[in-house]
Amino acid sequence: MRQKPTVALIGAGAMGGALLRGWLAGGVITPAGSVVFDPAIGDEIKALCKTHGVTLNPPVDDADSSGVDAVVIAVKPQMAGDVLGRFADLARQAVVISVMAGKDIASISAALGGAEKITRAMPNLPAAIGKGVTGLYAPDAVDDVGRALVETLMRAVGETVWVSAEAEIDLVTAISGSGPAYYFLLTEALADAGEALGLSKDAAAKLARATLIGAGALMETETRSPAQMRRAVTSPGGTTEAALEILDGDAKALGRLVYEAVRAAVARARSLTG
């Protein structure tokens, strides 16, 4: 493998585009020799490819002949069966990284004509601004060099967490893949409560949004656990304690609700796998 890998990106929509921007901004790939395949490419990605010298939509045979270090699949899962077959030869020479939800390694391998070095990655929406977290899984067919390549590419858009079994990718999907929506919902609910109790709509929305952003930024810089930080802000007999008694007092209402929500997301993810 070259010092900086070359990549074939299949699909440059929201997630594929975020990955490409992260790779180029971080200088983690070799643009010359890297390719992007997407028949409905947006103007921003076109300009990005032109600026950095990434080849856009070459004949697949041309890419096959030169080879790449990694093939990253970022198409919609329902398109996989129709799209991936034409990239079988290219994938056979490379480490494959799939960011498709609900498509297991066996089905991806079948679609790619029996490719073996296939890994799965589950990034989340904040990857679009380089603040994502990606769950990663690699089978035994992928060696340490291949795993290091996957780590390098996915760290370009945030943090990474390896899991030890492919089934755990469904847990990653339920926790961090879907997770941003849980925080958005809490922010929405907090703003609605503020408005219902007398704040203007704009004031309540700004307070709720800024509180989420600030709490996240603080947690990023802290060495204390979330539980320790929660306790630090909860004065005995104070306002925070009164609110937390409703949310998660002796009945542990919030904890049970979150558990059931995540379990439902896991079940849905497993029903889509194949």
Secondary structure, 3 states (H helix, E strand, C coil): CCCCCCEEEECCCHHHHHHHHHHHHHCCCCCCCCEEECCCCCHHHHHHHHHHCCEECCCHHHHHHHCCCEEEECCCHHHHHHHHHHHHHHHHCCEEEECCCCCCHHHHHHHCCCCCCEEEEECCHHHHHCCEEEEEECCCCCCHHHHHHHHHHHHHHEEEEECCCCCHHHHHHHHHHCHHHHHHHHHHHHHHHHHHCCCCHHHHHHHHHHHHHHHHHHHHHCCCCHHHHHHHHCCCCCHHHHHHHHHHCCCCHHHHHHHHHHHHHHHHHHHHCC
